[in-house]
Amino acid sequence: MASERKFTQENIRRVLLKEHLMRTVDRAGFGGVEVQRTPMGTRVSLVVERPGIVIGRRGAAIKTLTKDIEDKFHYDNPQIEVQEVENPNLNAQIMAEKLAFALERGWHFRRAGHSTVRRIMESGARGCLIIISGKLTGERHRTEKFKEGSIKYCGETRNLFIGTGFAVAKLKPGVIGVQVEIMQPGAHLPAEIDVMPMEMAMQANPDLVDLLKKLEEASVIAEHPAEDEAPAESDKKEVTE
């Protein structure tokens, strides 16, 4: 029971750390965080769109952030590693934040949703799903979905190739939740089968050449049997009669 409680407390601390970083580095374009324990301490890998804002002049901002994480969340010797996002349009968390910001500026939810889907798919994503929920047009709560391409809802494929992001847009009628799911360009679905050309297959597997020769010889023998085969039983009876 003690191990289960420790595991739960560690996950709660990581969730609180993620929420704290989302508020602290929102101007830098928060794209995700990963916490790893190392022999030297705790490594916090922070993915952002603009790393310069997180680092600050002469590293002043990142030193303050490191001290803040150590005091509030009690991590042992935290070391922050800042990584820049290669393509922000394929990062689900960044796109969710941008969509929420567009809603706060007054964009219509359908225009903002379709525009975000188009940007994501033009960047090479295999699939995209956007869910916007809240008081969109009136006093009643409603949910709108925008989908294009392939999206997996469960299984190992979802865990490996689909990124999820969530953001909140604060408007006068109320709070609107935004969820973005993106299937990465290099995702390989279980139903997809790649057929290798014959030349490449022979180069990769030299034994395949000998196997094909044996199959050709067997097919030739089956089509043209030998003439000196022994006569059948019916032929023998006709000869004796």
Summary of the structure (lengths in Angstrom):
residues: 241
radius of gyration: 30.8
end to end distance: 94.1
largest distance: 112.4
contacts: 634
relative contact order: 0.09
helix: 48%
strand: 24%
